[in-house]
Amino acid sequence: MSRVQAVDRIFSDWQRIYIDPYTGASEGPPAPIRHDDLVTEYRVDLMQPSHHRLMENLVANSRLTYVHTAHLGRYLLPLYPTGKIVTDMHGIVPEEERMLGRPAFATYYETVEHFILANSPVIVVVTEAMADHFRAKYPGSAAQFIILPIIEEFDVDWRQRRKRSAGDPYRVIYAGGIQAWQNIDRMIEIGSAAPAPLRFEFLSNQHETIRSLAEGTQLIERAEFGVVAKQELSRRYLDADLGFVLRDDTAVNRVSCPTKLSEYLAFGVIPVVRSPRIGDFEREGFAYVTDEELSLGLIPDEQTASEMRETNRGVLARLAERFTTSSEELRSLASSSSRTPSRLGGLPIGQRHLCFPSQAELYIFTDVMHHYTREVVEFYNSMLWLPDCVEAARAIRVIPMLAHVTVHLVGLKLRIADEAPAKLQISCATPGVLKAEGIYLSKSKPYFDFNLSPSVAINSVEPEWSFVEVGVRDASTDREAKPHAVRVEIERSNGSRVLSMDIPVSTVV
């Protein structure tokens, strides 16, 4: 949101309309929310056609449409051919999703990202390193890149910095979360083993978790753990000599522009890094201490530290100057853009799976077919259906999403009527193609069938799965694919268990 606010300030004297995608609106077109004479907000429900039409009209009649991240750009993919959409990528989403352990999301956003790069006249990135990443990944893209660093304005009086006296311990600070890429374990290792006179301060909303991780180590004796307000954080920065920013040498970190690192440089905190390849800071020549140097007690003396701080002030000043220059470039781009509506585009058939909302479906087969649908606006792991069917069912069909997908079916929970027989036979089949990582479902046949014998009345159906991959792909069977099994649990409405077992999934229907 700091990034959104920074961009908003660039256009602060322009009339602006904000589109906030969400779901759950009442019927009818969205009402405008007036914030002041220049700012109007629309909360757009992705499920309602009238909301989509409004969004199309707003884009068509705008000078410029500024989209924050590929995550939000996916909602406007059919409108990118208008040439009016500028996307602020913030980060490299597919690689981030893989780092988070979500390969299906990574595959999905890879295609979204490719479409954005192929249809955007301008892409805004936070570092030159990110622009280099996209140029190498999509050499056919003709997009112009505008480098807009993530630079916050800090009112810092360096005269208030703590003057370390001879013999005083060096103060090392960390302010942030405990996500895996922050490398908290490495911080604790350094804090426990470093021979130099060091005091550590961990400021985090999860400070109790950090403390528990440090239990039993020497760090407990030389560290403080807590959380402070943002105003107080400035004071703590001015008291600190060094600050942890232990990012690994990964693609995500090489293109990033961490706010924490900018804060360190602004307040005169010398960063302690695991890899210096963080965004454009290395190419701008920032000064740092490595985690290995700190663990060995190799800390710069006061004169060297003072020189390093001045070097880093210069780096931050150059990045701030680039922000100013790029801001003027964005304003110029908006000023020269046409007000006349442009042709609204569309997605090729093979890429329409990129658009949400999609649809999940449930069929209950009795003597007749009962059909239930539900819109979905994200990938999901489970969905509870409560069908209003009182007749005995002989089969159930579940459809995760009307799209080309590879799905790993995990389980099925059924709640049946109390008078159901004590013994049931159930089998699972699908027209999908068996893959090593899951079952590929084509858009024309994206379903799983569960056959019941004898027929029983169904009170609720809750399938569980994970999306492995989304999009059109080679559907040939993998020779090394292993048979899939699904966990089936059946209980009566009174809670008594009828069945709980793994059953194989047949891919021949």
Secondary structure, DSSP 8 states (H G I E B T S, - for coil): -HHHHHHHHHTTTS-EEEEEEES---SSS---EE-SSSEEEEEEETT-HHHHHHHHHHHHT-S-EEEEHHHHHGGGGGGGGGS-EEEE--S-HHHHHHHTT-HHHHHHHHHHHHHHHHH-SEEEES-HHHHHHHHHH-TT---EEEE----------GGGS----TT--EEEEEES---GGG-HHHHHHHHHH--S-EEEEEE-TTHHHHHHHHTTSGGGGGEEEE---HHHHHHHHHH-SEEEE---S-HHHHT---HHHHHHHHHT-EEEES-S-STTTTTTT---EEHHHHHTT----HHHHHHHHHHHHHHHHHHHHHHHHHHHHHHHHHHHS--S--------GGGGGGSS-EEEEEEEESSSEEEEEEEESS--SB--B-----SEEEEEEEES-SS-EEEEEEEEEEEE-TTS-S--EEEEE-SSEE-SSSEEE-SSS--EEEEEEEEEEEEEEEEEEEEEEES-------TT----EEEEEEEETTS-EEEEEEEEEE---
